[in-house]
Amino acid sequence: MNELAHTTRMPRAAPARVLACGAYLKNRACLVDGDQVHWSPLHGDLGEAANCAALERSIESLLSRALGPLQAVAHDLHPDFHSTRVALALAEQMQVPAIGVQHHHAHIGVALAEHAVAGPVIGLALDGVGLGDDGSAWGGEVLWVNGLAAAHQWQRLDHLVPLALPGADAAAREPWRMAAAALFALGRGDEIEARFAPAVGAPAARGVHTLLQRDLQCPRSSSAGRWFDAAAGALALSVRQAFEAEAAMTLEVRAREWLQAHPEFELPWTSLDLRPLLAELFTLAGSGSQAQGAAMFHLALAGGLAHRAIEAARTHGTHTVVVGGGCFANRVLTERLGAALQRAGLGVFQPQGAGCGDAGLALGQAWIAACAVRHGQALAVQCAPSVAREA
């Protein structure tokens, strides 16, 4: 994706003129005005003061490009994000609605805007984390979203089974913590110290076990990203990540190599509960079969999502699935899932120019908020500031 300010076109004009302030990570803002999308440069993560200042400058620049008065400002649900504060202040200044859009709903909105998808869709949104409208951390979501100018109408249908995040944000940086959480969820918490102490030290392993036992600093999340971390940790492929998504990328490489060597391998799996699979991965790690375990994780995740999406599509009378979120940068997952959905006769759409990750999220925020403006409806917002921010 071009990281500079630029303008793109949508196949259909937006229902209202909206400025969207984007995500917390890989922040980028945009203005939708008719069929044009005016993008700011990519600012980066809003944990950096310089990036926050850059966002404020970009908003001024975007406003100067509007061909008429702004009708709303869109933002993430999280009240602590700088982008949210900026959006609320701007909306008050301009006397227009500030519309909070749930993170994963916005991921699906990106593809709806880029492809002008008509009619209701089943949305699969997979990433590291986003605040849910129930105040918890989401990230492995099955949604129903209406199409085109009614995209503000949506419902959460299902999600990956949540895992505890021992140490909250620390769990997103250290996959062994997520593997320990999976072991604890399997009723095998007494194995945590013996399994992980050689890699992280007995005090750290014992401390995480204590957090899990006492349910302290252990927020739950349905995050697909954290399930990738748990699998990489269970297979002893990653202990601590040097950069974002390092564990997931390692897992994907190992899975791709193994599947290329075993093209006939299949793994029937229909559940969004991956805990039984993690039990197998711990065993495979001990036998030196990490690559096979990585492949099994990808096939199980794709199989569970495909089964639930097909079921939801039939229940809700749609033939379209839209995917979004940073996890869809993973080609093994995307290709396996897409093939399963297409075999079931479903059309599959994903973001193109804006990309599937957080850098393109503002377009989904803007499109959904524009739909809400057109219908004179506000989106329900329920926030909890204690949610972990790591992706």
N, C-alpha and C positions, 0 to 999 in steps of 0.2 A: 504493500500500500504506500502511496506517496505520502510522506510525512509533512509536506508543506500545505499551506492554505490552498484550497482549490474549490471548484464548483462542479457538481455532478447533476445529472437529471434523473428524475423518476418517470416511470411510464404513465403515472397519473398524478395530477395536481393534489397537493395536500389540502385537506378540508379547512385548514386555518393556517395563519402565519404564526409560527412558534419558534422560539429559541430554546434549545436544549443544552444543559450544562454538562452532560456526560457523566462518566463513571469516576470512581476514586482512583483506580489503577489505569494506566495508559490513557489518561484523560484527553478527550478531544470534544469540543463543543461544535454545534452546528445550528444553522438557521434554515428552516424549511419555508419556502416562499413560492407559492404556485408549484410548478414541477421542478423547481431548482432546490438543490441542497448546497448551501454555502458552508464549507468546512473550515474550522480553525486549524492551525498546525497541531501536531501531536505534542501535548504538553508533558506527558509523563505522569508519574504517580503524585497524588496530591498530598503526600506526606512531606514533600519538599516545598519550602516557602517560595522558592523561585518559580516552581511550577504553578503554585496558586496565583502568584502575581501575573504569570503569563496567561493564565485563564482569564483573569480580569481584563487584561489588555485585549485579548481576543474577542471577548464579549462586546467591548466597545467597537471594535472593528466590524464585527458581524452586524451590529445594530445599524451601522452606517450604510450597510448594503441593502437593508430592507426597503421594499418598494411601497410600503404603507405601514400603518400602525401595527405594532405587535399585538397579538390577541391572547397569548399565554406564554409562560415560561415553564419549561419542564425540568424535572430533577429526579434524582434517586430518592428512595424512601428514607435512607439513613439520615437522621438529623444532624449528625456530627461531621458529615463530609463538608469540606469547604465549598464544593460545587453546590450543595444544597443551600448553604448560607447565602452564597452569591445569588442564587436563583430567587430566594425569598426576598432579599433586599431589592433586587431588580424589579420583581413583580410589584412590590409595594411602591417603589418609586414611579413605575409606569402605570399603576392602578389597573393591572390585569391579573388574572388568576395565576397562581403558582400551583402547578399540578405535579404531584409525586407519582412516579411510574415505577412499579415493582421491577427489580433488576432483570429477572428472567422473562417476565412479560415483555420487557423492552427488547431482549435478545430476539424473541420471536417477531416483534414488530419491525426489526430491521429488514428481514426477508419479505415481510408483507409489503413494506414500502418499496423495496427494490424490484419486486416481481409483480406488484399489483395483484396479489393473490385474492381471488374472489371466493366468498363463502367461508364458513367456519373451517378451522384447521385443528389438527392435533399438534401441539408444539412440544418438542423435546429440547429442553434447555439444560446444558451440562457445563459446569465451570467450577471455579474454586469456591466462591461464596458470593452471596447477595442477600440482603435483608428481605425476608419474607413478609407478607402482610399480616402474619400472625406474630411477628416480632422475633422469630427464630432464624437461624442461618440456613438458607436453602442452597441448592447447587446441583441437584439431580432430579429435574422436574418433568412431569407429564402434565401438560396444560391443554385446556380447550380455549381457543381464541377465535373470536369472530373475525371476518375478513374485511378488507378494504376500509370503507369509512366507518365501520362499526368495531374496529379493532380494540376499542377501549373496553369492550365486553369480554370477560375472560373468567376462567375458573381453574383452580388447581385440582387435578383429578387424582394424581398419584405422585410418588417420589421414591427415590432410593431409600432403603432403610437407614435411618440416621445412625451415625457413629459419634461417640464422645470425642472431643478434642482436648486431650489432657494437656493442660498448660495453655489453652486457648490459642493465641497467635503462634506460639512456639510449635504447636503441632503441625502447622503449615510449612514450617522450615525443616522439621526433623521427622521424616517418614517412619522412623522406628517407633515414635510415639503413637502414630496411627495404627501401626501393626500391633502394638501393645494393647490399644483400645479394642481392636478386633479380637485379640486373644482373650481379653477380659469379657467381651460380649459373648464369646463362645463358652464361658464358664471355666476358663483355664487361666485365670489371673495368677494362680500360684506358679505358673511357668515363666512369668514376665522377667523376673530377676535373673534366673538361670539362662534364659535365652538371650537377653540383651546386654547383660552386664559385661561380657567380653568386649563388646563394641563401644559402649557408652559409660561403663563404670557401674559398680554396684550401687553407689548412692543415687545416681540419676535413675537407674532402673527401679530401684526400691521406691524412690520418690514418686514416679509416675504411677506405680501400682497403688501407692497410698492415695494419690489424687483420685484414681478410679474407684477405689474402695469407698472413699468418703464422699465421692461425687463433688469434689471441690475443683474449681477452675476447669470444669469439663463441660462446656456448652455442647449441645448436640447439633449436628449438621447433616443434612442429606447430600452434601457436596460430592459430586462425582470426582472432583479433583482430589479430595481427601481419600476416597476409595482407591484411586490410583496410587496414592502415597502408601496406603495400608498394604496394598498388594506388593509394591516394590520393597517395602520394609519387611513384609513376611517372607519374601524370597531372598532377603539379604542382598538386594541389588542397590539399596540406598539407605544410608543412615542419616546424613545431614545434606541438605541441598545447597550447592554453591550459588545457584541462580533459580529463578522461578521456573517451575515445571520440569526441573532436571530429572526428578524421579520418574515422572510420567514419560518423558522422552526416552529415558533408558529402557523403560518397560516396553515401549512401542518398538524400539529397535530390536530388542531380543525377541519379541513376539513375531515381528515381520520375518526375521531370519529363520525362525523355527517353522513358521507356516509355509514359507517358500520351500523348505526342505521336506515338509509333510503336507502337501496340498490336499490330500484326501481326508485330513483330520477334521472331525466335526464334534461339537459339544452341544447336545440339546440342552437348552436352559430357558426357562420361561418365567423366572422369578426376579423381582427387584430386590430381593434379600440375598446379598452376596456373602453373608457370613459362612454358610456351609462351604462355599468355594474357598474362602480364606483358610479354612481348616485344611483343605487339600494342599494349598500353597505352602503352608508351614512344613508339611510332610515332604513336598517336592524340594524345598530348599535344603533339607537335610540329606537328600539323595543326589544332590548336584544337578537337578533337572529344572533349574530356574527358567530357562528359555521356554520349556514346555509350559511351565506355570504362567509365564507372561502371556503366552498364546491363549491359554485357557481363560485367563481373566478377561481378555479382550472379547473372546467369543461369548462368554457368559454375560458380560455387560451388554453386548450387542443383541444377544438373544433375548434377554429379559426386557430390554427396551422395545425391541421389535414386537414381541408378544403383547406387551401392554398397549403399545400404540395401535396395533391392528385391532385389538379388542375395543379400545376406546373409539377408534374410527367407526367401527361397526355400530357401537352403541349410540354414537352421536350423529350418525348419518353423513359422514364426510369421507372423501377419498384422497385427502391431502394431508401430508405431514410436513411440518416446517421445523428445521433444526437450527440451533444457535447456541453460542457460548464457546469459550476458548477450548474446551475439550475436543471440539470438532476440527481442530487443527491436526488431530491424530488421524492419519489416513487409514490405518488398520480398522479402527472403530468406525469411521465414516463409511468406508467401502463395505464392510460387512453388514452394518446396519442398513445402509441404503439398499443393498442387494436384497435383504430379507423383506424390506418394506415393498420394494418393487415387485418381488415375486407374489406378494399378496394383492397386487393390483393397485397400490397406492402411489400417488405422485409425491415426489420429495423435492422440497425447495430449501436452499440454504443461502445465507448472505453471500454476495459476490464482491462488488466493489468496496463496500464498507468493511468486509471481513467478519469473521464469526466471533471475534473476541471483543474486549471492552473498548478498544479504540473506535469501534463503530457503533457503540451502544447509543450514542446521542440521537442517531437517526430513529431508532425505535422509540426512544422517549418522545421525540418530537412528533412522530406520526401518531402515536397513541394519544398524546395530549391534544393534538389537532382534532382527532376524532371525538374526544370528550367535549371539546369546545363546540364542535358542530352540533352535537346533540344536547348541549347545555347541561352536561352531567359532570360531576366531580368524581374522581377515582378515590375509593376508600383508602385511607392511610392509617396504619398502625405501626408505630416505630418503637424500637428498643435500642438505645445507644450502646449497649454492652456487647453487641455482636462483633466477632473477630473480623478484621478487615483484610487479612492476607488472602491472596488468590492462590 
